[in-house]
Amino acid sequence: VQLQASGGGLVQTGGSLRLSCAASRTIFSFNLMAWYRQAPAKERELVASITPGGATNYADSVKGRFTISRDNSKSTVHLQMDSLKAEDTAVYYCSAGFTARYWGQGTQVTVSS
């Protein structure tokens, strides 16, 4: 397995979760890392991304609430999600590569109102 996501779960509105995605060093070192999500009956959307140099990008819907970071020593990318809303409920996927070549399995995030 080249990308392994973890950290999803059930949380109440306003709560926090931290997702993690462990990658093989070969994939992680020189690649853009990103989190996507897909809610039921909706298309997959980009949530946040981070370049090898640490530059970040966020979807407007999560700006100010989510923080993406990468731990280069552990080849891991994290997504800290605060002030969660019901509309954040989705399956979250991590990806690697500037063209999202590699994908991890999804992890379910459910925010109850």
N, C-alpha and C positions, 0 to 999 in steps of 0.2 A: 504494500500500500504506500503510495507516494505522498498522499495528503490525508491526514486523519483529523477530523473535526470533533470537537467535544464541547460540552458546557451548556447545551440547551436545557430547557426545562419549562416548568410552569411558574409564573410569577404574577403578582397582582399589579394592576395599573400603578405607575409611579415607582415601581421597584427596579432592581438592577440585575443584570446577568453579565457574565463574562464568557465569551466564546474563545476557544483556542483552536489553532490548527497547526499541527506538527507536520513539517515537510521534510523530505529527504534533502540533505545538504546540496546535492547536485541541482535540484529544482529551485531551492530557496535562494541560493547565494546571489544570483544575477537577475532575478526575476521580480517583476511587479507582483505583489500579493494583493488579493482582493477578497471581499466578502460580497456575496450576492444573496438575494432572498426571493422566494417565490411563495406567494400567498395562494390559497385555493382560488381557482378560476382566474388567476392573473398571470401575466408574463413574469419571467424572472427579471429582476432589476438589480442594478449595481447599488450597493449600499455604501461601500467605502473601499479605497485602495491606498496602497503605500508603495512607493518606489524603493529600490535598493538603498538609495540615499536618504530615505525617510520623508520624502515629500508626500503629503496626504491629499486625498480628495474625497468629498462626501456628497451623498445625495442631499438635496435641499431638505428633504423630510426628516433627516436625522442630524443635521448640523446642530451643534451645541448640546447634543444628547449622547451621541456615540463617539467613541475615540478608538481609532485603529492604531496599533503599534506593532513593532516587530522586534523580536529578541534574536539578534543575529548569532549569538553564541549557542542558542538552542534550536535554531532554524524553525522558529515558531512565530506565528502572527496571532495577535489577540484583537478581539473586538469588545471593548467595554461599552455596555449599553445601559444607560441611566435614564431615569424618567420615562420608563417604557409606557407605551400606549397600546390600546387594543389593536390598533392598525399595524403595529409592529409584528403581530402574529404571523408567522410564516416558517417555512423550512429555510434555514440559512446554510449556504454553501461557501466553502473557501475555494479559491482558484489561484493558480500561479501562471505567470507568463503574460506578456504584454498583449497577447491575443487570447488569453484565458485558455491556454492549451491543456492545462491540467486541472482536474476537478477532484475535490474530496466528496465523501458521502455527505448528505445533508444532516443537519441537526435541528430538531424541532424546537421552536420558541413559541410559547403560548402565553399571551398576556390576558389575564381575566379582568373584566371590569367590575 
